[in-house]
Amino acid sequence: MCRCLRVSPSGYYAWVERQPSARALANATLLKRMREIHDDSGGIIGAPRMHEDLQAEGLKASLNRVARLMSANGLYGRPRKKGRGAKRQSARPDGLKNHLEWDFHALEPETKWVTDITEIGTLEGKLYLCVVLDLFNKLIVGWSMHHRQDRHMVIRAVEMAVWQRQERHHVILHSDRGTQFTSGDYQRFLKQKNLTSSMSAVGHCADNAACEGFFGVMKRERINYRQYRTRNEARADIFDYIERFHNPRMRRRLANQDSKFTSLLNRP
């Protein structure tokens, strides 16, 4: 074999007996954790999000290294589907305006919330999900599901968010111009809870891009690859995604950012 490959026997035996390098051992350890993260996500996250999760755990690896290891070992994310175009325009009620003005960043929690509704198909019929997302940490602080997308479902989601509030900051709650959000019951509820209603401008679906973005990621990572037989099956899976996957991941990311900021402050 050595003669055919033009390799010296001594070189061959040296290669066979050579111990793995420190780099190879580090890659093996890193790959083991990457497989665990990939399996925990249901096999949906790609290299950028894998890199973020590894950083949140304090593991040092460049994005290129993560992408190379994933590609070499058959770990792939799920690609984003192309959009279907802009939504039809509608009029915004008088007396309401856009308080966010495309500023989807918050310096403190419980100061800027966004809410929206999406539908999930099941063999039993449609299930509607309403969420309230905090722009500071991207946590889903309130959510509600029902087979009808009415104002009561929306109010229940906001009630959950209000119930979980730690402070009593002034909160802007941004939504689109759906009839659920313009209803009198919903607007009166916001005033009772000292929440400022904010609404998208006419013909600007991107005004609620933060919430739309969450729905897009959730469907790409979980819902589009499942077929739910019943609404209850869909409810259980969506609960698992929000409370056991998305929110814990956002908390880990925030904790990692806080630790980095603290270490910078403590530098001599």
N, C-alpha and C positions, 0 to 999 in steps of 0.2 A: 504493500500500500504506500509506503514511504517513497519507494522508487518511482511508482506511477505518478505520485503527486509532487515528486522532486522536492521532498522534505527530508531533512536528516533525521535519523532515528533518535538522536539525542534531543533534537528540537521538539520532536513529537512527544517524547516522554516528559520533557520539561513542561510542555503545554498541558498534558494530562494531569500532572501532579501539582500544577500551579493553583494556589488558593485564590478565591474571588477577591478582587480589589475592594478597597474601602468604598469606592464609588458604586460598584455593583451591589455590595451589601446594603448601602443606603438606598439604592433604587429598589431593591427587593422589599425593604421595610416600607418604603413609601408606596410601592405598588400594592402591598397588602392592605394598607389603610385606604387607598383609592378604590380598591375593589369593594371594601366594606361600605364606603360612602355611596358608591355607584349602586350597589344592591339596595341600600336603605332608601335611595331615592326612587326605586322602581326602574332603574336603568334609563333615566331620562336626562341627567345633567351632563353637559359637555365640559370641555377643558376650562373655559373661563369661570364657570360656577364651581367646578372642582377646585380650581386654584384659590378661589375665595374661601371655600370651606377649609382647605388645608391651612391657609393663612390664619383663619379664625381659631384653629386648633394650635397655632404656634409652630407649624411645620414649615420649614424653609424650602421653597422650591420655586423656580421661575415658571412663568406661564408656558414658555417653550418646552421646558423639561416635562411639565405635566402633560402637555399635548403630545409630545413624542412617546411617553410611556403609555398613554391611553391608546394611541394609534397602534403601537407595536403589540399591544395585548388585547386588542379587540374591544375596547371600551369606548362607546360612542354616545353622544347625546342625541336628542330628537330635534330636527330642524324646525324653524319657524315657518308656518304656512303663509303664503301671500295673502294680502288683504283683499277685500271685495269692494273697495271704493268708499266714497264718503257717504254719510247718512243724509237723509232728506232734511231740508231745513224746516224749522218751526219757529214760532214767535215766542219770545220770553215775556212773561206777565209783567205788567207795570209795577213799579215799586221795588223790584228785585234787580240786583246787579251782580257782576262778577267781582268779588272782593280779592280773589287770588291773582287775577291777571297773569296767568301762566307761571306764577311763582310757586313751584311745587316743592320748595324747600322750607323746612321749619327748624328754628334754632332750639325749640323746646318741645317736649311732648305735650299733647292735649291742647294745642293751639290751632292747628290746621288739620281738619279731617275732610276726606272725600268719600262720597257714597255713590253707588250705582247698582243696577240690576242686570243679571244675565240669566239666560235660560239653559237648562241641561235636558237633553232628550233621554227618555227611558222608554221601554216597551209598554209601560203602563200609561205614558203620557208625559207632558212637559213638567219639569220642576224648575221653579224660579229661585234664584239666590240673590239676596241683597247683602252687601257688605259695607262696613264703615272702616276706612283705612286711615291710620295716623301717618301724616307725611313726614314726621320726625324720624321714626324708626321703621316705617313700612309694616307695622304690625296690624293685623286685622283685629280691631278692638270691639267690633260688634258685627253680628251676622244673623240672618234669619232666612228660612226656606219655607216655601208654600207652593201649592199647585196653581195659585192665582197671584198675579203680580199686582196686588192692591196696596192701598196706603197703609193698611194695618201691618202688612209684612215689613214695610219700610220703617214704620214707627217702632216695631219690635226690635229691629236691628239697631236703631239709634238708642233705644232704651237700654240695650245691653251695653253699648259703648258708654253711656252716661253712668250706668251702674258701676262700671269698672274704673271710673275716673279717680285718680289719686289726689289731684288738686282741683281748684276751682278757677283755673285760668279762663279767660275769655276765649271761646272756641268758634272758629269759622267752619261751617259745615257746607261743603261745596257739592253740587249735584248738576245733572243736566236738567232739561226742561220737561221731563216726563210728568204726566198728570198726577202720579203718586206724590211727587215732590211739590207740585203747585197746589195740591189740595188744601182746603182750609184746615182740616184736622191736623195735617202734618205741620203746616206753618204755625198753628197755635201751639202745638207741642214744642216746637223749637223755641218759641218765645217763653213758654213756661220754664224750660230748662236753661234759659239764658244762652242759647246758641244762635249765632248769626247766620242766616240763610244766604248762601251765595250760589249763583247759577251761571251756567255757560252762556256765552253770547250766541246770537243767532248764526247758525251755519258753521260753528266752530266746534267740531267734535273733539279736537285736540285739547280743548279747555278742561276736559276731565280725563286727560291722558294717563294720569297716575293710576286711577281705578281701572280704566280700560286695560292698562298694561298688566295689572295683576290678573285680571280675568284671562288675558291672552296667555300668560305664563302658566296659569293653573290648567287651562284647557290643553295646552301643548304638552305639559308634563304629566297630566293625569287623565282628564276627562276624555280627550279625543281617542284614547287607546283603550277605553273600557266600553262595554255594552251593559247598561244597567237594566235588569229585568223589571225592577219595581222602583218607585220613588224612594222607599225606605232604604233600599240598597244604595241608591245615589246619595241620600242624606248621610249615611254612615261613612261612605268613601270621602265625601266632601269635608265632613267633620274631621276625618283622619288627616286629610291634606292640610287643612287650616291649622288645627291644634297640635298635630304631631309632626308636621313637616315644615310648613311655612313659618309659623310664629316662632318655634324653637330656633330655627335657622336664623331668623332676623335678630333674635335676642343674642345668639352667639356672635353674630357679626357686630352688633352694638357693643357687646362686652369687649371684643377684641379691639375696637376703635378706642374705647375708653382706656384700656390698658396701655395702648400705644401713646395716647395723649398724656397719661399720667407719667409714663417713663420719660417723655420729653420734658415735662415740667420738673422732674427730679434730677435731671442732668446738671452737673456742676457748671 
